[in-house]
Amino acid sequence: MRRRWQTRQAVRNPKFVPLCALCALCGSSVVTLTPLEAQGPATCAVQLDSVGGVARQMEIAPGIVHTYAGGGVWASCRGRPLNLRADSAAWYSERDKVDFIGRVHFRDSTATLESRTATYFPRDERLEAYGDVRLVNLETGSQLEGEALTYWREAPGLRDTAEMLATRRPTVRYRSAGDTAAEPYVIIGQQVRLRGSDRTWAGGNVTVERSDFASRSDSAELDLGAGRGAFLGHATVEGRGENRYTLAGRTIIFRLDDNKLSWVQARGAADATSTDWRLSADTIVFDIVNEQIERGTAWGDSSRPNALSARHTMRADSVALDTPGQRLDELRGYGDAMATAARDSLDGQPGIADNGMFIANRLKRRLRPRRRFKARRQLHTAPRKPVGVVRTHVGDGLKIAHDAGLAAHLRRSRRRR
């Protein structure tokens, strides 16, 4: 009963000790907040280096101590490059945490952080910051701005790589450790997670933007170290610059070369649009050179590829197109293919190549046969004079070349039997 009464009295009438008295007792100019016996070999021993106002310590119960300091507080981690300062601070021994309140500034060997409030958990090497959070990665120059951030510091025995989780829709300007001078990726999402200096994940109506492209998706992943990434769920990518393009699909994966978009694939209800053509299929793949689509392929089972331009339309089991300078130069259809030209024969019937291949070319030039056909084909062509012509051919190859869309010319190669 007496011990219980003493505990209640300690809570009602806590014992305050001025900072100068604490310093005199420990014989140094600093006060260690976290007990040394509670520290592991990898954790931080937080100490008050300087207090501009008053510091007090209260023993709430045996072994439970609260320490308060105000008027400007400077703290550090003993023997480690970690510094903290704020308007005031409070240490709670039973919770293993230190609260920093008002104009918080944090700095360690890899990052600087500013916020209105922050809580540091020494045993877990974890910092939680709230309100006008701004973090700068000292190694890469990446920046994060938002309202809430959890930062797990790199610490031997705990984790070998620093991690961060920002919530409440932060904005991240993300750079790679391999090229700190490169243009950053601007990432916005409901939450963004970063690991090390090269990997990041984002979720919740995510946008990723840069001068050469912009994307939207439900979630996103970016690995700058490996030069790859993915946009997941209702994904779209828009190319920026002189020749714009749009690529959409349920999932879009991409590759980077010298930190620039070089290859992209859309899966699931894929659709691609440029200034003079459109392509839809289950899967679409593009090679990108100098921020422009250079060539592409499309295929699918549930949705056969369908290519459309101002002069041509084509449906086939698979489609390939060459677009140097992002202008349609050649369109090829494989398998069960059907193609039409803008000025086809008067009866409007399309050209058909069963189990074969069509080639629609923007320039008049001779094309080599690609595959031997043994089935019967019907092609409808329109010469320069608007007279409908229907011909039936049996041969080894069929090729179609379009002269600026004015006429469709048939060239065929036969093997002598």
C-alpha positions in Angstrom: 0.0 0.0 0.0 2.8 2.4 0.9 4.6 1.7 -2.4 1.4 2.3 -4.3 0.8 5.6 -2.4 4.4 6.7 -3.2 3.8 6.0 -7.0 0.6 8.1 -7.0 2.4 10.9 -5.2 5.2 10.9 -7.8 2.6 11.2 -10.6 0.7 14.0 -8.8 3.9 15.8 -7.7 6.6 14.9 -10.1 10.1 15.9 -9.3 11.5 18.5 -11.7 15.3 18.8 -12.1 16.8 21.8 -13.9 19.1 21.1 -16.8 22.1 22.6 -15.0 21.6 20.2 -12.2 21.4 17.3 -14.6 24.6 18.4 -16.2 26.3 18.8 -12.8 25.2 15.3 -11.8 26.5 13.7 -15.0 29.6 15.8 -15.1 29.3 16.9 -18.7 27.6 19.5 -20.9 25.1 17.1 -22.4 22.2 15.1 -21.1 21.7 11.5 -22.4 18.0 10.9 -22.8 18.0 7.2 -23.7 19.4 5.0 -21.0 22.6 3.3 -22.0 21.5 -0.1 -20.8 18.5 0.1 -23.1 20.6 0.6 -26.2 21.6 -2.1 -28.6 24.8 -2.1 -30.5 23.1 -0.6 -33.6 20.8 1.9 -32.0 21.2 5.6 -31.3 21.7 7.1 -27.8 20.0 10.5 -28.1 21.5 13.3 -26.0 20.6 16.9 -25.5 23.5 19.1 -26.6 22.0 22.4 -25.8 18.8 23.9 -24.5 17.9 27.6 -25.0 15.3 27.6 -22.2 14.6 25.2 -19.4 14.9 21.4 -19.2 13.1 19.3 -16.6 13.1 15.6 -15.8 10.2 13.8 -14.1 10.2 10.4 -12.5 6.7 9.2 -13.2 7.2 5.8 -11.6 10.3 3.8 -10.7 12.3 3.3 -13.8 9.9 5.6 -15.9 11.4 9.0 -16.6 10.0 11.9 -18.8 12.3 14.7 -19.8 11.1 18.0 -21.3 13.1 20.8 -22.8 12.1 24.1 -24.5 13.3 27.4 -25.8 15.3 25.9 -28.6 16.7 22.3 -28.4 19.7 20.8 -30.1 20.1 17.0 -29.9 22.3 14.4 -31.5 23.1 10.8 -31.6 26.1 9.9 -29.6 29.0 8.8 -31.8 26.9 9.1 -35.0 26.4 11.7 -37.7 22.8 12.5 -36.7 21.6 16.0 -35.5 18.2 17.3 -34.6 16.9 20.7 -33.5 13.5 22.0 -32.7 11.7 24.6 -30.6 11.0 21.9 -27.9 11.5 18.2 -27.2 10.1 15.5 -24.9 11.5 12.1 -24.0 9.4 9.2 -22.8 11.5 6.4 -21.5 8.7 3.7 -21.3 7.7 4.4 -25.0 11.3 4.7 -26.3 10.6 7.8 -28.2 11.5 11.5 -28.4 9.0 14.1 -29.6 10.3 17.2 -31.4 7.8 20.1 -31.7 8.1 23.2 -33.8 10.4 24.0 -36.7 12.1 20.6 -36.7 15.4 20.2 -38.6 16.9 16.7 -39.0 20.2 15.7 -40.7 22.1 12.4 -41.0 24.7 11.2 -43.4 22.3 10.6 -46.3 19.4 13.1 -45.9 18.1 16.4 -44.5 14.5 16.8 -43.3 12.3 19.7 -42.2 8.8 19.5 -40.7 6.5 21.0 -38.1 6.7 18.0 -35.7 8.7 14.8 -35.6 9.0 11.7 -33.4 12.2 9.7 -33.2 12.3 6.0 -32.0 16.0 5.3 -31.2 15.6 1.6 -30.7 14.1 1.1 -34.2 16.1 3.9 -35.8 12.7 5.3 -37.1 11.7 8.9 -37.6 8.1 10.0 -38.2 7.6 13.6 -39.5 4.3 15.5 -39.9 3.3 18.8 -41.4 5.1 20.6 -44.2 7.6 17.8 -44.6 10.5 18.4 -47.0 13.3 15.8 -47.4 16.4 16.0 -49.6 18.5 13.0 -50.4 22.1 14.2 -50.1 23.4 11.4 -52.3 21.1 11.9 -55.3 19.5 15.2 -54.9 16.0 13.6 -54.9 13.4 15.7 -53.0 10.1 14.8 -51.2 7.4 17.1 -50.1 4.2 16.1 -48.3 2.4 16.0 -45.0 3.5 12.7 -43.5 6.7 10.7 -43.7 8.2 7.6 -42.0 11.9 7.2 -42.4 13.7 4.0 -41.5 17.4 4.8 -41.2 20.1 2.5 -42.4 21.6 0.8 -39.3 23.9 -2.2 -38.9 22.0 -5.1 -37.4 18.6 -3.6 -38.2 18.6 -2.9 -42.0 21.2 -2.5 -44.7 19.2 0.0 -46.8 17.3 3.1 -45.8 13.5 3.1 -46.6 10.9 5.8 -46.6 7.1 5.8 -46.8 5.3 9.1 -47.5 1.4 9.3 -47.3 -1.3 11.9 -47.8 -0.4 12.3 -51.5 3.3 13.5 -51.5 5.3 14.9 -54.4 8.7 13.2 -55.1 11.3 14.6 -57.5 13.2 11.4 -58.0 16.8 11.0 -59.4 19.1 8.1 -59.7 22.3 7.7 -57.8 24.1 7.0 -61.0 23.1 10.3 -62.6 22.4 13.0 -60.1 22.4 15.7 -62.8 19.7 14.1 -64.8 16.2 15.5 -65.1 14.1 14.1 -62.2 10.9 12.1 -62.4 8.1 13.9 -60.7 6.0 11.2 -58.9 2.7 12.0 -57.2 0.5 9.4 -55.5 -1.6 8.7 -52.4 1.5 7.0 -51.0 5.1 6.7 -52.2 7.6 4.2 -50.8 11.4 4.6 -51.5 14.1 2.1 -50.9 17.7 3.1 -51.2 18.6 5.5 -53.9 17.2 3.7 -57.0 13.9 2.0 -56.3 10.4 3.5 -55.6 6.8 2.3 -55.5 3.7 4.5 -55.6 0.0 3.7 -55.2 -3.3 5.5 -55.5 -4.0 7.5 -58.7 -0.3 7.8 -59.5 1.2 10.3 -62.0 4.8 10.2 -63.2 6.0 13.1 -65.4 9.1 14.3 -67.1 9.8 16.5 -70.2 9.7 13.5 -72.5 6.6 11.6 -71.2 3.8 11.7 -68.7 1.9 8.7 -67.2 -1.2 7.9 -65.1 -2.0 4.6 -63.4 -3.4 3.0 -60.3 0.1 2.2 -59.1 3.7 2.4 -60.4 7.1 0.9 -59.9 10.4 2.5 -60.9 13.9 0.9 -60.7 16.4 3.4 -62.0 19.3 1.1 -61.1 18.1 -1.7 -63.4 16.7 0.8 -65.9 13.1 -0.5 -65.9 9.7 0.2 -64.5 5.9 -0.5 -64.7 2.6 1.2 -64.6 -0.2 -1.0 -63.3 -4.0 -0.6 -63.6 -5.7 1.7 -66.1 -2.3 2.8 -67.3 -1.6 5.5 -69.9 1.7 7.0 -71.2 1.8 10.2 -73.3 4.8 11.1 -75.3 5.7 14.8 -75.2 7.6 16.8 -77.8 7.2 17.5 -81.5 5.5 14.2 -82.3 3.1 13.2 -79.5 1.7 9.7 -78.9 -0.5 8.0 -76.4 -0.3 4.4 -75.2 -2.9 2.8 -73.0 -3.4 -0.6 -71.4 -4.1 -2.4 -68.2 -0.4 -2.8 -67.6 2.5 -0.9 -69.2 6.1 -1.9 -68.6 9.1 0.0 -69.9 12.9 0.1 -70.1 15.3 3.0 -69.8 18.5 3.6 -71.7 20.7 6.4 -70.3 17.8 7.4 -68.2 15.6 7.9 -71.3 12.6 5.9 -72.4 13.7 3.3 -75.0 11.2 0.4 -75.0 7.6 0.2 -73.8 5.0 -2.6 -73.8 1.2 -2.3 -73.2 -0.7 -5.4 -72.1 -4.5 -5.9 -71.9 -6.8 -3.9 -74.1 -3.8 -2.0 -75.5 -4.4 1.1 -77.6 -1.8 3.4 -79.2 -2.4 6.7 -81.0 -0.1 9.0 -83.0 -0.7 12.0 -85.2 -1.4 9.9 -88.4 -2.2 6.3 -87.2 -3.9 4.3 -84.5 -3.2 0.7 -83.3 -5.2 -1.5 -81.0 -4.5 -5.1 -79.8 -4.1 -7.3 -76.7 -0.4 -6.5 -76.6 1.5 -3.6 -78.2 5.3 -3.1 -78.1 7.2 0.0 -79.3 10.9 0.8 -79.7 11.5 4.5 -78.9 14.4 6.5 -80.3 15.0 10.2 -79.6 11.6 10.4 -77.8 9.8 9.1 -81.0 8.3 5.7 -81.8 10.6 4.1 -84.3 8.9 0.7 -84.8 6.2 -1.5 -83.2 4.5 -4.8 -83.2 1.0 -5.9 -82.0 -0.6 -9.3 -81.4 -3.4 -10.9 -79.4 -6.0 -13.6 -79.2 -9.0 -12.1 -77.5 -8.5 -8.9 -79.5 -6.9 -9.1 -83.0 -4.7 -6.2 -83.9 -6.4 -3.5 -85.8 -4.3 -0.7 -87.5 -5.8 2.4 -88.9 -4.3 5.4 -90.7 -5.6 8.1 -93.0 -4.8 5.9 -96.0 -4.9 2.3 -94.8 -6.7 -0.1 -92.4 -5.5 -3.6 -91.5 -6.7 -6.5 -89.4 -4.5 -9.5 -88.9 -3.3 -12.1 -86.4 -0.3 -9.9 -85.8 0.8 -6.5 -87.1 4.2 -4.8 -87.5 4.8 -1.2 -88.4 7.9 0.9 -89.2 7.6 4.6 -88.2 10.9 6.4 -88.6 10.5 9.8 -87.2 7.1 8.6 -85.9 5.6 8.8 -89.4 4.1 5.6 -90.8 6.3 4.2 -93.4 5.4 0.5 -93.7 2.5 -1.6 -92.2 2.7 -5.4 -92.3 0.0 -7.9 -91.4 0.7 -11.6 -90.6 -1.6 -14.6 -90.5 -5.3 -14.2 -91.4 -4.9 -10.6 -92.7 -7.3 -8.1 -94.3 -6.3 -4.7 -95.6 -8.1 -1.8 -97.3 -6.8 1.4 -98.9 -8.4 4.9 -98.7 -9.0 4.8 -102.4 -9.8 1.2 -103.0 -11.9 -0.3 -105.9 -15.3 1.1 -106.6 -17.1 -1.8 -105.1 -15.4 -1.1 -101.7 -14.4 -4.7 -101.2 -11.2 -5.2 -99.1 -8.1 -7.1 -100.1 -7.8 -10.5 -98.4 -4.8 -12.7 -97.8 -5.7 -15.9 -96.0 -2.8 -17.4 -94.0 -0.5 -14.9 -95.6 0.8 -11.4 -95.2 0.0 -8.0 -96.5 2.5 -5.1 -96.7 1.2 -1.6 -97.1 4.0 0.8 -97.9 4.0 4.6 -98.1 6.6 4.7 -100.9 6.6 2.8 -104.2 9.3 0.3 -104.0 9.7 -3.4 -104.7 9.2 -5.7 -101.7 10.6 -9.1 -101.4 8.2 -12.0 -100.8 8.1 -13.0 -97.2 6.2 -16.3 -97.2 4.9 -18.9 -99.6 1.2 -19.1 -100.0 -0.8 -22.0 -101.3 -4.3 -20.7 -100.8 -6.4 -18.6 -103.1 -6.4 -14.9 -102.5 -8.6 -12.0 -103.8 -7.2 -8.5 -104.0 -9.1 -5.4 -105.0 -6.9 -2.6 -106.4 -7.5 0.9 -107.8 -5.3 2.1 -110.5 -5.0 5.8 -111.2 -8.1 5.8 -113.3 -11.1 5.0 -111.1 -12.0 1.7 -112.6 -12.7 -1.2 -110.3 -10.5 -4.3 -110.9 -10.9 -7.6 -109.3 -8.2 -10.2 -109.8 -7.5 -13.6 -108.4 -4.0 -14.8 -107.9 -2.3 -18.0 -106.9 1.4 -17.5 -106.2 4.2 -17.5 -103.7 3.9 -14.0 -102.4 1.7 -10.9 -102.4 2.8 -7.4 -101.8 1.0 -4.1 -101.8 2.6 -0.7 -102.1 0.8 2.6 -101.6 1.9 5.7 -103.5 1.0 8.5 -101.1 -2.5 7.0 -100.8 -3.5 7.8 -104.5 -3.6 4.2 -105.7 -3.0 0.6 -104.6 -0.6 -1.3 -106.8 -0.3 -5.0 -106.8 3.0 -6.6 -107.2 3.3 -10.3 -106.9 6.1 -12.9 -107.3 5.5 -16.3 -108.6 7.7 -19.3 -108.6 7.9 -21.2 -111.9 6.5 -24.6 -111.5 
